Amino acid sequence: MLDIAEELHRWVEQGRDFAVATVVAVGGSAPRQPGAALAVDSEGTAIGSVSGGCVEGAVYDLCRQALEDGETVLERFGYSDEDAFAVGLTCGGIIDILVTPVRGGVYPAALGAAAGGEAAALARITEGPADLLGQALLVRSDGSYEGSLGGHPELDRTAAGEARAMLDAGRTGTVTIGEDGSRCGQPLTLLVESSVPAPRMIVFGAIDFAAALVRVGKFLGYHVTVCDARPVFATPARFPEADEVVVEWPHEYLARTEVDGRTVLCVLTHDAKFDVPLLELALRLPVAYIGAMGSRRTHEDRNKRLREVGVTELELTRLRSPIGLDLGARTPEETALSIGAEIVANRRGGSGVSLTGAHTPIHHDGPDSSPAGRIGSVA
């Protein structure tokens, strides 16, 4: 439910009653991953999605029912070929949906934290004794927590530890622990949803291709920074959709700013005086993606210069250059799309080949399976 936290937080502030249906488990080719949510308020307004359309109507009705009776329910939807009009997933997968009326508890605090960009995790019981179903715990990045899962005294402490570990990794997923908080005894399954600040995209080079890439980066959920040493080009007026525009030598800015394992760096300057010191530093940082624009001749010359300053062959293998997937792109917008596609393929473990005629999975569990936004490992 944290994937629609901003909208739900507004509902909380407006005093609306609502119920949330959350995907808690999937099997096969399910269209949405754990953490995806659909919410319905008392007026019948709906936001979000749990299946891309297949079972939305039935889940909508479950939310309306939960608002009426105040009960949390767990429902499974799968494919049925016996009745073409039966409610089910046409893709052949299976999803388990937890439907919870949101009336107090830790939910408002969790939604407020996620909407405000705070790192926090929401742990909920999705499988176990009926009286514990839907019980929730809010866990913050410092390890503190509020709420209760309603079971053994050690249960909250153990669940908070598991949730914090998943939060630190930016992951959303399930974990199984014992009802008494140990690894023994009656098992409980928890869905842990991690909400973390948006990952960063840093675009070096204030050119027309950068303006298009900023729009793609924002669409993909990144916090986008444009950096260029030339003040005449690096202006907010030229990049109104960027979160920030920095006038500074690229390598100096990269040396002082914060990056992490989700950060993507896109070098569009294709000028050796900028590229070489920048990439020398970038290729030694623990970031998710490093791409550099330029022709194949520029690429070869840049690699030669990087080797001369001590960049190793192993470090060079991290560089995506020429940047982007082969889409035959010509315009800045097409080029930005190819770069965005390569970033997604890198994050999800995709091959970049056409799905038509391919025998590869449609959905991959890549090295970082989280969407580039607030929810991780659905990350």
N, C-alpha and C positions, 0 to 999 in steps of 0.2 A: 504493500500500500504506500510505501514511501516514494514510489515512482511518480505518484500524483500528489505529493505532499503539499506543494504550493497551493493548489486548488482546494485541497481538503482543509488546509490551515485557514484559508479564507472562510470556508464553511463554518469552522469552529468559531472564528471571531464573530461571524454573523449569527451565531446561536442556532444553526440548523441541526436538526436530527438527521442522521444518515447511517447507512450500513455499507460495509466494504466487503467485496468478494475478492479474495486473493488466491492466485495460483500458488499452491504449496508443494505440489509434486507433479512431475510429468513423466510420460513414457512414450517411446516412439517419436514420430514426427509431429510433436505438438507445436503449435504456432507461437505460443508465448512461454516464457520461462518463469520459474518460481520468483515471486515478488510482484509480478504483473497484477494489476488490480482494476476493478470496476467499482465505482461508488454510485449510490443512488440516495437522494435525499427524500424527505417526507413529501415534497411536492412532485416527486417523480423525475426530477432532473438527474441525468446520468453523465458521468465523466469516466474516462479510462476505458480499458479493454482487457479481457482475459483470454480471448481466443481469436481475435482478428475478425469476428463476425459469426463464427459457427454456432456458438451456444450463448451468445450475448443475451438473447431474449429470455431464455430459461434462467440465466443467472440474474438478470434484472428482476424477474419474478421472485427469485429466492431472496434478493435484497429487500424487496417490498415486504415479503413475509417476515423477514427477520426484524424489520422495523415495527411490525405489528405485534409480534409475540415476544420480542426481546431475547430470542434464543440464538446461540451460535450453532451452526450446522456445518458438516463436512459432506460434500457431494462429489461423486466421481462422474466424469463424462468421457465416453469413448466412442469409437466408430461402430455403427450398426448398419449392416447391409440388408436387414430384413424389411425395413420400412424406409423408403426414400424420404419420407417426411419426418422421420424420427429425429429427436434432438440428439445431436452427436457431432463428433469432429470428422469432417469429410476427409481430412488428411490421414486418418487412420491411427492417430495417436490417442493418448489417454492423459487427462488432466484431473487432478484433485483440487477442488475449490473450497476454501474456508470462508464462510460468510459470517460476518460479525457485526452486530449493531454497535456503533461507536457512541457511547454515552459515558463520558468521564474516564476514570482510570488513567493509565499512562499514555493513552493514545493522543490526547491534545498536546502533551509535552513532546512526544516523539515527532508529531507532525510539525510542531513549531521549530524543533531543532533542525529537522531536515529542510524545511522551507527557508530557514535562516542560514543554510550552508554549513551548519555545525556537523562535525563527525559524530555519528551516533548509530546505534544498532537497536532494532526492535526484535526481541525473541518471543515467539509465541508457540504454545503447545498445539501441534496439529494432529498428533496421534497419541492416544493414551486413554486414561479413564474419562468417561463422559463429563464428569463434573469439573475436570481440569481443561477441557478443550477450549482453546482460544485465550487462556490466561496469558498475560503479557508482562514483559520486563523490558524496560528501557535502559540501555547500557551506553555510557559515554566513553570517550577516548581515554580518560584518566582512570578508567576502571570502576568509577562510581556507578551505582544503578538505583533505580526506583521502580516501584511496583512489586508484584509478587506473582509467582506461578502457582501459588496456593497449595503447595505440597509440603514435603519434608523441609525442615529448616535449611538443610545443606543444599537443597535443590536450586535455590536462587543463586547461591554463591557459585556453584558449579556451572550453572547456565550462564552467569555473567562472565565467567572466565572464558567459556567457549565462545560467547558472543564477541567478547573483546578481541580474541584472536582472529576471528573472521573480519571484524571491523578493521583491525590493523592491516589486513591483507586486502581490504576493500571488496570483500566477497559477500554474496548472498547465496544461501543454500541451507541444507538441513543437517542436523547433527542429532545423534541418538545418545541419551544418557539414562541412567537408572532413575526410577521415581524418587529414590531417597538421595539423589545427587551423586551416587557412585556409578561405576560401570556395571554394577550388578543389579539384581532385582528386576522388577517390572520395568520394561523400557518405555521411555517417552521420546517422541520425535519432536524436535523444535525446528521451526523455520526461523532463520536469522536473516533479517534484511539489514544490509549495511547502507547507510547514507553517508557519502563523503563529498567534499567539495569537488566541483567540476575539474576534470583533468585539464592540463594546460596545453595549448598549442602556441608555440612561439614562431612567428613568421619573420625571417630576416630578409630585408629588401623591400623597400616601399615602392613597389612597381604595380602596374595594372594587374598582373597576375596575382599579386598579393591581395588586392582588393576582392577579387573573386574567391580566393582561398579563404579569406576571412569569413565570407558568407557561408561557405561550405563548412568551415570549422564550427561556426555558431550553430548551424543546422545539426551537426553531429554531437553537439552538447559540450564543446570545449570552451574554456575561458581563453580567449584569443588575445595575444599581444603581438603588435607589429613593432619591429625594431630596425632602425636605420641610422647611420651616422650623419645623414644629410638632412638638415632641418627644413629645407625647402620642400622636400618630398614627404617626410614623416610628420604629417599633421593630422589631427583629428578630423578636419574637414574632408580629407581624402579618404579616411577610413572610419566613417561614422559608426559602423557596426562593430568595430574592434572594442574590446574591453579596456584596452590601454594602448597608447602609442608612445614609444620611447625613442628619444633622440640620443643615441650613444653608439660608440663603436661596438659592433655585435659581440666580439669576443669578451670585451670588458663587461658588457651587460650580462652575458651568460655566466661569467665568473662570479657575479655577485647575486644573481637571482636564484630563487629556489626552484629546483626541479625534482622529479621523482620517477618512479618506474612506470608511470602512466603518461609522462610528458612526451609530446611529439615536437620535433624540431624540423622546420622546413626552411631550407637555405635557398633563396631565390635570387641572390645578388649576382651569381656567376661572375664574380670579379675576384681575382686571386688575392688582392690586398685585403679583402674582407673574408673570403672563404677559407683561406689556409689557416690563419690563427683561430678562426671560429671552429672549424672542423677538427683541428688538432685538439682542442679542448673538448668539443662535443663528443667525439668518438671514445672518450675515456670517462664519460658520465653514465650513470645507471638510468638512462632514459629508454622509452619504449620504441622510438622510431627516429631515425635521422635520414633525411632526404635532401638532395642537392640538385638544383636545376642546372641545365647546360647541355650542350651538344655532346656527342660521344668524343669529339676532339677535346672539348673543354674538360670532360671527365678524365680523359687520359692525362692531360696536362696537370690537372688538379691532383690526381693521385701521385704523379711524379713529384710534385712539390711537397705533398704531404709525407711521402717517404723520405724526402730530403731533410725534413724537420724531425724525423724520428718516429713517425706513425708506423706501426707494425702492420704486416699483412693480415693478421688476425683482427686488428682494430678496423682495417679497411673493409673487412667483410660485413661490418655493420652498416656501411653507407649504402643507401638506396640512391643510385645515380646511373643514368638520368632518372630523375624523380618521376614517380607515377606509374600506373599500369598502361599497357599499350592499347589505348582506345582509338588511336588515330586522331587524337585531340589537336585542334588548331587554335581555337579562341581561348582567351583567358578563362572563361567559364568552363569550357570543355577540359582544359588542362587542370583546373582546380578540382573538377569531378574525378579525373584520373588519379590525382594525388590523394583525394579523400578515399577513393576506392582502395588504393594500396594501403592506406593507414588502417582501414577496416579489415582488409584481408590479413594484414600483419597481426592485428589484435585478435582476430577470431580464428586464425589458422586456416584461412581460405586459400585456395589455389589461384584464384583470379581467372580461371578458365570459364567458358560459357557452360551453364548448367544443362543446356540442350545437348542430349547425347552423352553427357558425362555420367560416370558411375560413382561419383563422390557424394558425400552427404550434403544436403542443403544447409543444414545447421552444423557448425563445428564447435567443439570445445577447445578453443585455442589456448595459448599460454596465458592470455588474459581474457576470459570470457565475459567480462563485464561490459555493459553498455557504457559509452563514454559520457556518462552523466553522473547522477547521484547514486545510482544503484550499481553495486559491483557484483560480479560473477553470478550473473544470471545467464558478473562479472562478471 
